[in-house]
Structures are given as structure tokens and as C-alpha cells.
Amino acid sequence: MSTQRLEKRWIPYILIAPTIIYYLIFWVRPVITAIIYSFFDESNIFTLNNYITIFKDPYFKQAVFNTSFFVIVSVTLEFVIALMLALIINKKFRGSQVLLSIALIPMALPAVAVGAMWSSGFASYGWMNSILYHLGIIDANQKIVFLAGNDFQSLMLIILIDAWQVIPFMMVILLAGLQGIPKDSIEAGYIFGGTKFTVLRKITIPMLKPSIQTALILRIISAIQVWLIVVMIYGYRRIPVLLEEVVFYKEQILGFYRVALAYSVIVSVIVSIVSIIYLKVSGAFEKEES
């Protein structure tokens, strides 16, 4: 009996062993290697110059500000719209499945395709101006230069493009949460005289909290790492963001590979800190009271 119990005890560890080994080889090892090499120069001499170079770079402060602004505005906008769409589709009205299918199309597109599509659309002779011309909004000789705005306008344009692609992702998570809420709870709220807003605020939202936490934390992490759409539409350092600077130092400047590693470490630390703060504020670390 003792041998059988011992075998049963080790079965869970044996089952998760391949996953642990995979992460050790393909995640933990590269992360540790990047952290170590970020403190060495090209001659493998210990130095802090890689980090000093970053903190002295004027683009670093601008990248931090742009990324912070992008995260706050985009996540808030996307969450509100995604929640509204999830609530509407959850009503299961006639045609709701068609609406859901259409809404999911942007989520299926890779970031490269989205960047290429909107980059060509916002060009002076792109399809956006062509549509406006055929609708009679602009003349044949009149072109709207969408990409010529100031930094704030350009950042807002990126936020709108990103929202178009990401809202379906958040909507699916919230919709799954809504479908898991017992109908009896919602009906009880109406029976006791609650309005739609009251039921939403005091019953639906609290019961949807796990799904909201999941959607927000995943979106915050991915928002901090935005870069590809920015580069494909505006190029490097037109609207600097954190991860774009990592790629810039690695791909655009020779001999700054170690600086790129240091930048990636900084981004990873920021993502970890933001995630921990959010989970702490949201109460995810609190134990359920018995």
C-alpha cells in the first residue's frame, strides 16, 4: 500500500515535468542569460554603462511617457467598449451570433497585417482617402494627411487602431464570464426592484470580477509591449515606446546589442511591477475568508 501511495503522490509531478523542463530551457535560461549579459560590454567586462546609456537617452523618458499614456487610455477605452459589446451580445438577440463573428475578425489578424493595412490606408493616396473621395466628403485634389499630426494626435491614432484589433479579445473574455453568471441571480435583482443599472453595478459586475481581472491584466501586459504597429505606421522614434526602443537598439544601431538587452530587462521589470501592483490592488492576493 505504501508503494502505491508513493507512486500516486509522484504522478502529478511527473505529468507537469515536461512543461517545467520546457520553461526552464526556453524561458528561464534565456531570461537569466539576458540579465547577465546586460551587465557586460562587448568585451565581456562588467559595466553599468548599458543602463547608464538608456537613462541618459532623452528618448527613454519620452518612451516611458508614451507607453504609460497608451496603457492608461487604451486599456480604459477598450475595456469600456468591450464590456458594452459583451453585454449586448450576451442578450442573445436575433443576429447576435453574426455580430459576434464580425466583431472577432480583427482579433484573427496578426499585428503585421494590421500595421500594413492601416499604414497603406492612412497614406496620402491610401484607401481611406479613396473612400472619403467616393463618398463625396473630399475633392479629387484634396487629400487628408492622416499621419502629419502632432505627437498627441499620432498617439491617439495608434490607440484607435490598437483598440480596433484588441477590443474583440477583451470582449470574448468578458462574454465568457457573463455566460457563466447564473440567470437566477440576475432575475432576483429585478424581482427585488433593481433597475438595469443597479443590477449591473451590484450583481453583474461583482460576479464578473474574475473575468475582468483576467482581461485587464492580460491587456495591460500586452499594452506595455506595443511596438510593431507603431513602427509600421510611423517608423522608429517618431512615437517612441519602450519595446520599440529595444528593437531600435538591436536592429538599427550596430554594437548596441547589450544595450538592447538592458532595455529588455527594464521593460520586463516594469511589466512585472505593474502586474503585481494591479493584482494587489484588485485583491487577487487576498485569501478568501473561511
Order of alpha helices (4+ residues) and beta strands (2+ residues): alpha-alpha-alpha-alpha-alpha-alpha-alpha-alpha-alpha-alpha-alpha-alpha-alpha-alpha-alpha
